[in-house]
Amino acid sequence: MKKSTKRIFCAMMIARIMAACTKPNTLTGKIDGLTNDTLLIRHGELTRAEGGYSQLDTIIAENGSFFYQLNEKDAMYVLHVAQLFVHDRPAGGIYMPDYGNIEFTKANGKGVHITASIDSIMHNLKIKGGYETNPLHAEIQNRINEITANVVAEEMAFEQAMMDNDQAGQAKGLELRQARNIKKRAVSAEYIRKYSDTPLAAMLVYNYAPLDSMEVFYNVLGDKAKNSIFNNLLERRMESYRRYTASRLARETIVVGGKAPDFSAIDTADNRVYLSDIEKPLRVLDFWGSWCGQCISGMPQMKEFYAKHNDKVEIIGIACNERSVEKWRDAVADLQLPWINLLNETDINVQYGIEAYPTKIVIDSDNTILLRHTGEGEEFYKELADLVKKL
């Protein structure tokens, strides 16, 4: 009788512990090897129109254990082991490899409990509660972590090769990166095929499907997957695919000798500006973004050229993929850009087939395209100067 009572008591205690592990809207966990460390946590609400993750908070782990109050709304989360998996980049800044991440989904108010082990990578990851995708998603993350185990050394060598203009090193780095991506996509494709009519497949298509193959992967999904809590994410991804397809088609016509389509957009003072109303012999459409480092690095040279030739050349900066109107306006003011600055609000970049930033397109007064150039450098300004001399 005593043994039976003891077993019942133990069973009750275990049940209470497990219940505590998945208390509504909470995150609990234990990572062996973590000791006292900082975790970074980000989330993206599944119903948000703009998508993406926001930096949310930090969590202090004590002896590898942690607790956190989750957002009440359905969301996807990324938990990152900060100190162990943060590395300094050769060019400055930090690098946080994917194998330091734990991704999970919380829905219907359910709590989440995570266990894992870390040494050089994270493994033995298990996720309980939250949403039905979590256990299988943890399984996939374990497999992908093995694939990316050497990523830091390879990525740092690649970045150093970029800094040193080492063509052979860059080629090797790209080859290694591509090989990793192929293996990671193969793992996700395996699970998408196997669980094609589950929310897990929908989430994997959103996270891993290459944009140019998005329609193929989407058509594999069953109705349950398409109509799951990830349907908003899928629709955003499909919209990106449609824009990508339209951009590729436009790229075939927006070439030297072709005609530049008219467009309109607002400037920093909220005035609507039409391309056809800008009367200069030459007009430079500069597709850029305040988030684009290469775009920003080229601004001094562009300002220098504009100061010399603004009687014949007008630059129209078209800011793309900006997070907010305020960020764009602040960037224009901080950089002191003296030309016409417009915000891409009607997919002008798609209309012009823009695939990389910065891209500059030079047109004459008849809207004929004279020059198309991607990136920054002396070559563009030499060619532009030659066009000015011919006026």
FENTAHU-V742774 format. One record per pair of residues at least 12 apart in sequence whose C-alpha atoms are under 7 Angstrom apart, sorted by the first residue. I is the first residue (numbers start at 0). J is the second residue. Records with the same first field share a line. If there is no record, write none. Layout:
I: J / J
This chain:
20: 111 / 112
21: 109 / 110 / 111 / 112 / 128
22: 109 / 110
23: 108 / 109 / 110
24: 68 / 69 / 70 / 71 / 108 / 109 / 110
25: 67 / 68 / 69 / 110 / 111
26: 66 / 67 / 68 / 69 / 110 / 111 / 112
27: 65 / 66 / 67 / 111 / 112 / 113
28: 64 / 65 / 66 / 112 / 113 / 114
29: 63 / 64 / 65 / 113 / 114 / 115
30: 63 / 64 / 114 / 115 / 116
31: 63 / 115 / 116 / 117
32: 63 / 116 / 117 / 118
33: 62 / 63 / 117
34: 61 / 62 / 63
35: 60 / 61 / 62 / 63
36: 59 / 60 / 82
37: 57 / 58 / 59 / 60 / 80 / 81 / 82
38: 57 / 58 / 59 / 78 / 79 / 80 / 81
39: 56 / 57 / 58 / 78 / 79 / 80 / 81
40: 54 / 55 / 56 / 57 / 76 / 77 / 78 / 79
41: 53 / 54 / 55 / 56 / 76 / 77 / 78
42: 55 / 74 / 75 / 76 / 77
43: 74 / 75 / 76
44: 72 / 73 / 74 / 75
45: 73 / 74 / 75 / 229 / 231 / 232
46: 231
71: 108
73: 105 / 106 / 107
74: 104 / 105 / 106
75: 103 / 104 / 105
76: 102 / 103 / 104
77: 100 / 101 / 102 / 103
78: 100 / 101 / 102
79: 99 / 100 / 101
80: 99 / 100
84: 96 / 99
88: 155
89: 155 / 158 / 159
96: 151
98: 120 / 121 / 144 / 147
99: 121
103: 133
104: 129 / 130 / 133
105: 129 / 130
106: 129 / 130
109: 128 / 129
110: 128 / 129
111: 126 / 127 / 128 / 129
112: 126 / 127 / 128
113: 125 / 126 / 127
114: 126
120: 144 / 148
121: 144
122: 141
123: 141
124: 137 / 141
125: 137
132: 198 / 199
143: 183
146: 179
147: 179
153: 172
154: 172
157: 169 / 172
184: 207
187: 203 / 207
191: 203
195: 219 / 220 / 221
196: 220 / 221 / 222 / 223 / 224
197: 223 / 224
198: 224 / 227 / 229
200: 224
201: 224 / 225 / 229
202: 229
204: 216
205: 232 / 233 / 236
210: 240
211: 240
213: 237 / 240
242: 349
245: 349
246: 349 / 350 / 351 / 352 / 353
247: 352
249: 350 / 351 / 352
250: 351 / 352
253: 351 / 352
254: 368
255: 368 / 369 / 370 / 371
256: 367 / 368 / 369
257: 367 / 368
258: 366 / 367 / 368
259: 366 / 367 / 368
261: 274 / 275
262: 274
264: 341 / 342 / 343 / 344
265: 341 / 342
266: 340 / 341 / 342
267: 328 / 340 / 341
279: 311 / 312 / 313 / 364
280: 311 / 312 / 363 / 364
281: 311 / 312 / 313 / 361 / 362 / 363 / 364
282: 312 / 313 / 314 / 361 / 362 / 363
283: 313 / 314 / 315 / 359 / 360 / 361 / 362
284: 314 / 315 / 316 / 317 / 359 / 360 / 361
285: 314 / 315 / 316 / 317 / 357 / 358 / 359 / 360
286: 316 / 317 / 318 / 319 / 356 / 357 / 358 / 359
287: 317 / 318 / 319 / 356 / 357
288: 318 / 319 / 320 / 321
289: 327 / 330
294: 356 / 357
297: 375
313: 338
314: 338 / 339
315: 338 / 339 / 340
316: 339 / 340 / 341
317: 340 / 341 / 342 / 343
318: 341 / 342 / 343
319: 342 / 343
355: 373
356: 373 / 374
357: 373 / 374
358: 372 / 373 / 374
359: 371 / 372 / 373
360: 372
